[in-house]
Amino acid sequence: MASRATTGVARRPEPIGARRRARAAGRSAGEQSAQVAEIQRSRLLAAAVRAVDELGWANTTVADIVARSRISRRTFYETFANRDECLAAVLEDIVGVIAGELAEAGLEGLGWRERVRQGLWTILAFFDREPVLARVCVVQALSGSPDVLARREEVLGRLVAVVDEGRESPRAGRCTRLTAEGLVGAAFGIVYARLLKGQREPLTELLGELMGMIVLPYLGPAAARREQDAPAPPVVTPRSAQRPAFAERAVADPLESVPMRLTYRTSRVLEGVAELVGRGSAPSNREVGDFAGIQDPGQVSKLLRRLERLGLLANSGLGHAKGEPNAWRLTGKGEQVARSIRLHSRFESEAA
């Protein structure tokens, strides 16, 4: 490498502020890239949910998921190793949301009967709010891979452990862990049958009968009758009930109605136009390119024109034909897409 003495040129040190801005831009780009990757993951999971509900777990293929997500096979395999890993992620995310709602339900400190009742109500209420996810989790997952079946058994085992605490009651008699296993299996079978048949009655209507069945061997027939006759708890949507990020919501698939793939550059351009307009002026091609980190003017122009043809951007400037710069703004559809991307980023940050 040539030294200053050999070149005769002394390089001026880069200003500290410029270095800080460069580092900040690098962090922003990394965060934005991760956000786009998470949105693509959510779109794949949403597509997997639809495919499984339509075709069945065993019949769903990578091609089915890719076709419904409008994401390339390459991106799929950059996100998941195979179909089974993708479907296992669906189940894991559903279970995670239910676990979060149970944690929010305030079960700690309650007596055994109250804890079982409130926990069962929380699960049934979630299934009523999310019938597609309920069918995937309860019905279709039975045809899943060994890893999915093992995860299902783990979840059921945790429920069995909670019910088995009923043996601490002096009225429990000769109950064993097998009693709890049978009760959880019976309750699961009843919910499974309702979901399989597609019955429209809310699953929460089963609360009294299921609780009567569960408490009978531990607390006796009088307690079982009281559970059957007890009024249902009020329906309260948990604060955390944002739905899984993939649960067929615009925030999970912000480009669902647009025939294009979401990329890092697309996301940066849309956010850049939104932010720059918010500062008081419609940005030019160069300003958008600077914000998005696209140095090639031709690439910026090509992407902006494509977003204009898709109805996401509108140009209110005179353009090069009149010797004036373009002036870009978001259309109504473009604002929805940009807002969905921002919302998705916020939900992911809150979850982290």
C-alpha positions as CSV (number, residue, x, y, z in Angstrom):
1,M,0.0,0.0,0.0
2,A,1.4,3.4,-0.9
3,S,2.4,5.8,2.0
4,R,1.9,9.5,2.2
5,A,5.6,10.0,1.4
6,T,5.3,8.1,-1.9
7,T,2.0,9.7,-3.0
8,G,2.7,13.2,-1.8
9,V,-1.0,13.5,-0.8
10,A,-2.0,13.9,2.9
11,R,-5.5,12.4,3.4
12,R,-7.6,14.6,5.6
13,P,-9.2,12.8,8.6
14,E,-12.9,12.0,8.2
15,P,-14.9,14.3,10.5
16,I,-16.1,12.6,13.7
17,G,-19.7,13.5,13.0
18,A,-19.5,11.8,9.5
19,R,-18.2,8.6,11.1
20,R,-20.9,8.6,13.6
21,R,-23.6,9.1,10.9
22,A,-22.0,6.3,8.9
23,R,-22.1,3.9,11.9
24,A,-25.7,4.9,12.7
25,A,-26.7,4.3,9.0
26,G,-25.1,0.9,9.2
27,R,-27.0,0.0,12.3
28,S,-30.2,1.3,10.7
29,A,-29.6,-0.7,7.6
30,G,-29.0,-3.8,9.7
31,E,-32.2,-3.3,11.7
32,Q,-34.2,-2.6,8.6
33,S,-32.8,-5.7,6.9
34,A,-33.8,-7.8,9.9
35,Q,-37.2,-6.2,9.9
36,V,-37.7,-7.2,6.2
37,A,-36.6,-10.7,7.0
38,E,-39.1,-11.0,9.8
39,I,-41.9,-9.7,7.6
40,Q,-41.0,-12.3,5.0
41,R,-41.0,-15.0,7.8
42,S,-44.4,-13.8,8.9
43,R,-45.7,-14.0,5.3
44,L,-44.4,-17.5,5.0
45,L,-46.0,-18.6,8.3
46,A,-49.3,-16.9,7.3
47,A,-49.2,-18.8,4.0
48,A,-48.4,-22.1,5.8
49,V,-51.4,-21.6,8.1
50,R,-53.7,-21.0,5.1
51,A,-52.2,-24.0,3.2
52,V,-52.5,-26.3,6.2
53,D,-56.1,-25.3,6.9
54,E,-57.0,-25.8,3.2
55,L,-55.0,-28.9,2.4
56,G,-54.2,-30.6,5.7
57,W,-50.8,-30.7,7.4
58,A,-49.6,-33.9,5.6
59,N,-50.5,-32.6,2.2
60,T,-49.0,-29.1,2.5
61,T,-45.8,-28.7,0.5
62,V,-43.2,-26.0,0.1
63,A,-44.7,-25.1,-3.2
64,D,-48.1,-24.6,-1.6
65,I,-46.5,-22.2,1.0
66,V,-44.5,-20.3,-1.5
67,A,-47.4,-19.9,-3.9
68,R,-49.6,-18.4,-1.2
69,S,-46.9,-16.1,0.2
70,R,-45.6,-14.9,-3.2
71,I,-42.1,-15.3,-1.8
72,S,-39.4,-17.1,-3.7
73,R,-38.3,-20.6,-2.9
74,R,-34.8,-19.2,-2.3
75,T,-36.1,-16.9,0.4
76,F,-38.1,-19.8,1.9
77,Y,-34.9,-21.9,2.2
78,E,-33.0,-19.0,3.6
79,T,-35.6,-18.8,6.3
80,F,-36.4,-22.4,7.0
81,A,-34.5,-25.6,6.4
82,N,-37.5,-27.5,5.1
83,R,-41.3,-27.7,5.2
84,D,-41.4,-29.4,8.6
85,E,-39.3,-26.7,10.2
86,C,-41.7,-24.1,8.8
87,L,-44.8,-25.9,10.1
88,A,-43.1,-26.5,13.4
89,A,-42.5,-22.7,13.7
90,V,-46.3,-22.2,13.1
91,L,-47.1,-24.4,16.1
92,E,-44.4,-22.9,18.2
93,D,-45.6,-19.4,17.6
94,I,-49.2,-20.3,18.4
95,V,-48.2,-22.0,21.6
96,G,-46.1,-19.0,22.5
97,V,-49.1,-16.6,22.1
98,I,-51.3,-18.9,24.3
99,A,-48.5,-19.1,26.9
100,G,-48.3,-15.3,26.9
101,E,-52.0,-14.9,27.5
102,L,-51.9,-17.5,30.3
103,A,-49.1,-15.5,31.9
104,E,-51.2,-12.4,31.7
105,A,-54.3,-14.0,33.2
106,G,-53.0,-13.7,36.8
107,L,-53.1,-17.4,37.6
108,E,-50.3,-17.1,40.2
109,G,-51.6,-17.2,43.7
110,L,-54.9,-18.7,42.8
111,G,-56.1,-21.9,44.3
112,W,-56.0,-25.1,42.2
113,R,-59.6,-25.0,41.1
114,E,-59.6,-21.3,40.2
115,R,-56.3,-21.6,38.4
116,V,-57.6,-24.5,36.3
117,R,-60.8,-22.7,35.5
118,Q,-59.2,-19.4,34.5
119,G,-56.5,-21.2,32.5
120,L,-59.0,-23.3,30.6
121,W,-61.2,-20.2,29.9
122,T,-58.1,-18.4,28.5
123,I,-57.3,-21.2,26.1
124,L,-60.9,-21.7,25.0
125,A,-61.3,-17.9,24.5
126,F,-58.2,-17.8,22.3
127,F,-59.5,-20.7,20.2
128,D,-62.8,-18.8,19.7
129,R,-61.0,-15.7,18.6
130,E,-58.6,-17.6,16.3
131,P,-60.6,-20.6,14.8
132,V,-58.1,-21.2,12.0
133,L,-55.1,-21.2,14.4
134,A,-57.1,-23.5,16.7
135,R,-57.7,-26.0,13.9
136,V,-54.1,-25.9,12.9
137,C,-52.9,-26.4,16.5
138,V,-55.4,-28.9,17.7
139,V,-56.5,-30.9,14.6
140,Q,-53.9,-30.6,11.9
141,A,-50.8,-30.8,14.2
142,L,-51.7,-34.5,14.9
143,S,-50.3,-35.2,11.4
144,G,-47.1,-33.3,12.0
145,S,-43.5,-34.4,12.1
146,P,-41.9,-36.2,15.1
147,D,-40.7,-32.9,16.3
148,V,-44.2,-31.4,16.2
149,L,-45.7,-34.4,17.9
150,A,-43.0,-34.2,20.6
151,R,-43.8,-30.5,21.2
152,R,-47.5,-31.3,21.4
153,E,-46.8,-34.0,24.0
154,E,-44.7,-31.5,25.9
155,V,-47.5,-29.0,26.0
156,L,-50.1,-31.6,27.1
157,G,-47.6,-32.8,29.7
158,R,-47.5,-29.3,31.2
159,L,-51.3,-29.3,31.3
160,V,-51.4,-32.7,33.0
161,A,-49.0,-31.4,35.6
162,V,-51.4,-28.6,36.5
163,V,-54.4,-30.8,36.7
164,D,-52.4,-33.4,38.7
165,E,-52.0,-30.9,41.5
166,G,-55.6,-31.7,42.4
167,R,-54.3,-34.8,44.1
168,E,-53.3,-32.5,47.0
169,S,-57.0,-32.3,47.9
170,P,-57.9,-34.5,50.9
171,R,-60.9,-35.7,48.8
172,A,-58.7,-36.9,45.9
173,G,-58.7,-40.4,47.3
174,R,-56.7,-42.9,45.2
175,C,-56.2,-40.6,42.1
176,T,-52.9,-41.0,40.3
177,R,-51.1,-39.1,37.6
178,L,-53.0,-41.3,35.1
179,T,-56.2,-39.6,36.3
180,A,-54.9,-36.2,35.2
181,E,-53.7,-37.7,31.9
182,G,-57.1,-39.1,31.2
183,L,-58.9,-35.8,32.1
184,V,-56.6,-33.7,29.8
185,G,-56.9,-36.3,27.0
186,A,-60.7,-36.3,27.4
187,A,-60.9,-32.5,27.3
188,F,-58.6,-32.3,24.4
189,G,-60.6,-34.9,22.5
190,I,-63.8,-32.9,23.1
191,V,-62.3,-29.7,21.7
192,Y,-60.7,-31.6,18.8
193,A,-64.1,-33.1,17.8
194,R,-65.8,-29.7,17.9
195,L,-63.1,-28.1,15.7
196,L,-63.0,-31.1,13.3
197,K,-66.8,-30.8,12.8
198,G,-66.6,-27.1,12.3
199,Q,-69.4,-26.5,14.9
200,R,-70.2,-22.8,15.3
201,E,-71.0,-22.8,19.0
202,P,-68.3,-21.0,21.0
203,L,-65.9,-23.4,22.7
204,T,-66.1,-21.3,25.9
205,E,-69.6,-22.8,26.3
206,L,-67.8,-26.0,27.2
207,L,-66.2,-24.4,30.3
208,G,-68.8,-25.6,32.9
209,E,-69.0,-29.2,31.7
210,L,-65.2,-29.6,31.3
211,M,-64.6,-28.1,34.7
212,G,-67.2,-30.4,36.2
213,M,-65.4,-33.4,34.6
214,I,-62.0,-32.2,35.9
215,V,-62.9,-31.5,39.5
216,L,-65.1,-34.5,40.0
217,P,-62.4,-37.1,41.0
218,Y,-60.5,-34.6,43.1
219,L,-63.2,-32.6,44.9
220,G,-66.3,-34.7,44.6
221,P,-69.8,-34.5,42.9
222,A,-71.0,-31.4,44.8
223,A,-68.0,-29.4,43.6
224,A,-68.5,-30.7,40.1
225,R,-72.1,-29.6,40.1
226,R,-71.1,-26.1,41.3
227,E,-68.6,-25.8,38.4
228,Q,-71.3,-26.8,35.9
229,D,-73.7,-24.2,37.2
230,A,-71.1,-21.4,37.7
231,P,-71.4,-18.4,35.5
232,A,-68.7,-17.9,32.9
233,P,-66.1,-15.3,33.5
234,P,-66.4,-12.0,31.5
235,V,-64.9,-12.0,28.1
236,V,-61.8,-9.8,28.3
237,T,-59.4,-9.5,25.5
238,P,-55.8,-9.7,26.9
239,R,-53.6,-6.7,26.4
240,S,-51.1,-9.0,24.7
241,A,-53.7,-10.3,22.2
242,Q,-52.1,-8.7,19.2
243,R,-52.4,-12.1,17.4
244,P,-49.3,-13.8,16.2
245,A,-47.4,-11.7,13.6
246,F,-48.4,-14.2,10.9
247,A,-52.1,-14.4,11.7
248,E,-53.4,-13.2,8.4
249,R,-53.2,-9.5,9.3
250,A,-52.1,-6.6,7.2
251,V,-49.2,-6.0,9.6
252,A,-48.0,-9.6,8.9
253,D,-48.3,-9.2,5.1
254,P,-48.1,-5.5,4.2
255,L,-47.8,-6.2,0.5
256,E,-50.6,-8.8,0.3
257,S,-52.5,-6.8,-2.3
258,V,-49.5,-5.7,-4.3
259,P,-48.0,-8.0,-6.9
260,M,-44.3,-7.6,-5.8
261,R,-41.9,-9.0,-3.3
262,L,-40.9,-7.0,-0.3
263,T,-37.2,-6.2,-0.3
264,Y,-34.9,-4.2,1.9
265,R,-34.7,-1.5,-0.8
266,T,-38.5,-1.4,-1.3
267,S,-39.0,-1.0,2.4
268,R,-36.4,1.8,2.7
269,V,-37.8,3.7,-0.3
270,L,-41.4,3.7,1.1
271,E,-40.3,4.6,4.6
272,G,-38.0,7.3,3.1
273,V,-40.8,9.0,1.1
274,A,-43.1,8.9,4.2
275,E,-40.4,10.4,6.5
276,L,-39.2,13.0,4.0
277,V,-42.8,14.1,3.2
278,G,-43.4,14.3,6.9
279,R,-40.6,16.8,7.2
280,G,-42.4,19.2,4.9
281,S,-41.5,18.5,1.3
282,A,-41.9,15.8,-1.4
283,P,-38.5,14.3,-2.0
284,S,-36.7,14.1,-5.3
285,N,-35.1,10.9,-6.7
286,R,-31.7,11.9,-5.2
287,E,-33.2,12.5,-1.8
288,V,-35.0,9.2,-1.7
289,G,-31.8,7.4,-2.9
290,D,-29.8,9.1,-0.2
291,F,-32.3,8.0,2.5
292,A,-32.5,4.4,1.1
293,G,-28.7,4.1,0.6
294,I,-29.0,3.5,-3.2
295,Q,-26.2,5.4,-4.9
296,D,-27.0,4.5,-8.5
297,P,-29.5,7.1,-9.9
298,G,-30.7,4.6,-12.5
299,Q,-31.6,2.1,-9.9
300,V,-33.4,4.7,-7.8
301,S,-35.4,5.9,-10.8
302,K,-36.3,2.4,-11.9
303,L,-37.6,1.4,-8.4
304,L,-39.5,4.6,-8.0
305,R,-41.2,4.2,-11.4
306,R,-42.1,0.7,-10.5
307,L,-43.7,1.7,-7.2
308,E,-45.6,4.4,-9.1
309,R,-47.0,1.8,-11.6
310,L,-48.1,-0.3,-8.7
311,G,-50.0,2.6,-7.2
312,L,-47.9,3.1,-4.1
313,L,-46.2,6.3,-5.1
314,A,-47.3,9.4,-7.0
315,N,-45.1,12.1,-8.6
316,S,-46.2,15.7,-8.2
317,G,-43.1,17.2,-9.7
318,L,-42.5,18.3,-13.3
319,G,-39.7,15.9,-13.9
320,H,-36.7,16.1,-16.2
321,A,-38.9,17.0,-19.2
322,K,-39.4,20.4,-17.6
323,G,-36.0,20.6,-16.0
324,E,-37.3,20.2,-12.5
325,P,-36.8,17.4,-10.1
326,N,-39.4,14.8,-9.3
327,A,-41.4,15.2,-6.1
328,W,-42.7,11.9,-4.7
329,R,-45.4,11.2,-2.2
330,L,-47.2,8.1,-1.0
331,T,-50.7,7.2,-2.3
332,G,-53.4,6.0,0.0
333,K,-52.3,2.4,-0.7
334,G,-48.7,3.3,-0.2
335,E,-49.4,4.9,3.1
336,Q,-51.1,1.7,4.3
337,V,-48.1,-0.4,3.2
338,A,-45.6,2.0,4.9
339,R,-47.8,2.1,8.1
340,S,-48.0,-1.7,8.1
341,I,-44.2,-2.0,7.9
342,R,-43.7,0.4,10.8
343,L,-46.4,-1.4,12.9
344,H,-44.8,-4.7,12.2
345,S,-41.4,-3.3,13.3
346,R,-43.0,-2.0,16.5
347,F,-44.7,-5.3,17.4
348,E,-41.4,-7.2,16.8
349,S,-39.6,-4.7,19.0
350,E,-42.1,-5.0,21.8
351,A,-42.0,-8.8,21.6
352,A,-38.2,-8.7,21.9
